[in-house]
Amino acid sequence: MHIIVTGGAGAIGRHAVHELLSAGHSVTTIDLREPPQCMSGEQFIEGDLTIQSEALRVIRDADVVVHLAAIPNPDSDPPERVLSVNTVSTYNVAEAVRRNGIRRLVYGCSESSSGFGIHYVNIKPQYLPIDETHPVCPHETYSLSKRFGEEIAVWYAQAYGFEAVALRYAWVWLPRDAAGIQALVERHRAGNWQVGSWFGAYIAPQDVAQAVRQACDVPLGCGRLEAFYLTAESTFYPVPTLEVLTAIFGELPEVRDADYFVSNPYATPFDTRKARNMLGFRPAYDWRHYEEWVYATPK
Ligand SMILES: NC(=O)c1ccc[n+]([C@@H]2O[C@H](COP(=O)([O-])OP(=O)(O)OC[C@H]3O[C@@H](n4cnc5c(N)ncnc54)[C@H](O)[C@@H]3O)[C@@H](O)[C@H]2O)c1
């Protein structure tokens, strides 16, 4: 297949492009900036996706668009810029997908779109584990932008009859955050943990790339969107997840599926079974060995 990856010059984008090329696809990367080095089989086109005429010019002649371009950090830019860049660029990408007859949009969403990732207010889940049908409550600029992006993809896929996938992956451990990650890992390896309001969900960029590849290939019906939560196998806490959530909330939310935490007491509160069953997703990277993978940048 020929696959366009927006934001392909970014940290997760490099892993996604590498994974897709390794699977035999050809890839066009679209980004504001050139990748440090184009990979064999990769073509680069510069484009600002907040400008609709540019999106329509650069997003064409592909089987699938993987849309990763965004501002990934709510604190790096003024909030109204995070909201507008992320939402408007996703709208423009969806317009290009439908007007240029592209079959599938794979949207790089976030578990923050649920309101339980990056958040200001500590909202208690209605039940555990949190699956794709659990109600959402995003309430800060980045999470709202990711949620709006998914809604645009849902409604566009339905109205215009293309296929769409939303990958709601957790905090991606990247080299740019390595100092903070290392401090956290060392504390947790020593069994010294302190709970904040974070549920402990994270994922390796290599595992996000695995899901991107699977999302490009999975058989889907036209006119609908399939969303998937994606995390590592376990949280980054050295204690069972229900203990972590009790420390956060005092009283646990209803555990609807007790087997889930019996089979893996450290499983993240986000239910990844839909991704396992439909995509064949198998996360391979774990926080205890993070030095082996966190610094790896595909070339
Ligand atoms: N990093 C995480 O922990 C995380 C977690 C969940 C979801 N995500 C999502 O994954 C995607 C990739 O995140 P990342 O961490 O690799 O970010 P990144 O900043 O490393 O990469 C994003 C890329 O998008 C490009 N871009 C931004 N605005 C653009 C525009 N208007 N037109 C064209 N290109 C533009 C940037 O130049 C950059 O290369 C984002 O959509 C982000 O919201 C990230």
PDBQT file of the ligand as one rigid body, heavy atoms in Angstrom, charges set to zero:
ROOT
HETATM    1  N1  LIG A 301       3.971  11.753  22.905  1.00  0.00    +0.000 N 
HETATM    2  C1  LIG A 301       2.956  11.180  23.568  1.00  0.00    +0.000 C 
HETATM    3  O1  LIG A 301       3.090  10.761  24.726  1.00  0.00    +0.000 OA
HETATM    4  C2  LIG A 301       1.609  11.006  22.874  1.00  0.00    +0.000 A 
HETATM    5  C3  LIG A 301       0.600  10.268  23.544  1.00  0.00    +0.000 A 
HETATM    6  C4  LIG A 301      -0.638  10.090  22.918  1.00  0.00    +0.000 A 
HETATM    7  C5  LIG A 301      -0.856  10.632  21.663  1.00  0.00    +0.000 A 
HETATM    8  N2  LIG A 301       0.145  11.346  21.044  1.00  0.00    +0.000 N 
HETATM    9  C6  LIG A 301      -0.115  11.882  19.695  1.00  0.00    +0.000 C 
HETATM   10  O2  LIG A 301       0.801  11.271  18.785  1.00  0.00    +0.000 OA
HETATM   11  C7  LIG A 301       1.108  12.177  17.724  1.00  0.00    +0.000 C 
HETATM   12  C8  LIG A 301       2.613  12.316  17.571  1.00  0.00    +0.000 C 
HETATM   13  O3  LIG A 301       3.161  12.815  18.776  1.00  0.00    +0.000 OA
HETATM   14  P1  LIG A 301       4.741  13.023  18.988  1.00  0.00    +0.000 P 
HETATM   15  O4  LIG A 301       4.995  12.872  20.439  1.00  0.00    +0.000 OA
HETATM   16  O5  LIG A 301       5.484  12.214  18.006  1.00  0.00    +0.000 OA
HETATM   17  O6  LIG A 301       4.892  14.569  18.632  1.00  0.00    +0.000 OA
HETATM   18  P2  LIG A 301       6.078  15.320  17.845  1.00  0.00    +0.000 P 
HETATM   19  O7  LIG A 301       5.968  16.765  18.193  1.00  0.00    +0.000 OA
HETATM   20  O8  LIG A 301       7.369  14.645  18.067  1.00  0.00    +0.000 OA
HETATM   21  O9  LIG A 301       5.636  15.103  16.332  1.00  0.00    +0.000 OA
HETATM   22  C9  LIG A 301       4.542  15.812  15.777  1.00  0.00    +0.000 C 
HETATM   23  C10 LIG A 301       4.947  16.243  14.369  1.00  0.00    +0.000 C 
HETATM   24  O10 LIG A 301       3.829  16.960  13.801  1.00  0.00    +0.000 OA
HETATM   25  C11 LIG A 301       4.357  18.023  13.041  1.00  0.00    +0.000 C 
HETATM   26  N3  LIG A 301       3.341  19.083  12.920  1.00  0.00    +0.000 N 
HETATM   27  C12 LIG A 301       2.836  19.837  13.918  1.00  0.00    +0.000 A 
HETATM   28  N4  LIG A 301       1.959  20.722  13.398  1.00  0.00    +0.000 NA
HETATM   29  C13 LIG A 301       1.914  20.494  12.055  1.00  0.00    +0.000 A 
HETATM   30  C14 LIG A 301       1.194  21.100  10.985  1.00  0.00    +0.000 A 
HETATM   31  N5  LIG A 301       0.369  22.138  11.195  1.00  0.00    +0.000 N 
HETATM   32  N6  LIG A 301       1.385  20.628   9.737  1.00  0.00    +0.000 NA
HETATM   33  C15 LIG A 301       2.244  19.593   9.504  1.00  0.00    +0.000 A 
HETATM   34  N7  LIG A 301       2.956  18.990  10.482  1.00  0.00    +0.000 NA
HETATM   35  C16 LIG A 301       2.795  19.447  11.748  1.00  0.00    +0.000 A 
HETATM   36  C17 LIG A 301       5.572  18.512  13.841  1.00  0.00    +0.000 C 
HETATM   37  O11 LIG A 301       6.478  19.250  13.020  1.00  0.00    +0.000 OA
HETATM   38  C18 LIG A 301       6.153  17.193  14.344  1.00  0.00    +0.000 C 
HETATM   39  O12 LIG A 301       7.165  16.696  13.500  1.00  0.00    +0.000 OA
HETATM   40  C19 LIG A 301       0.384  13.476  18.065  1.00  0.00    +0.000 C 
HETATM   41  O13 LIG A 301      -0.836  13.502  17.361  1.00  0.00    +0.000 OA
HETATM   42  C20 LIG A 301       0.129  13.365  19.558  1.00  0.00    +0.000 C 
HETATM   43  O14 LIG A 301      -0.999  14.124  19.952  1.00  0.00    +0.000 OA
HETATM   44  C21 LIG A 301       1.367  11.536  21.617  1.00  0.00    +0.000 A 
ENDROOT
TORSDOF 0
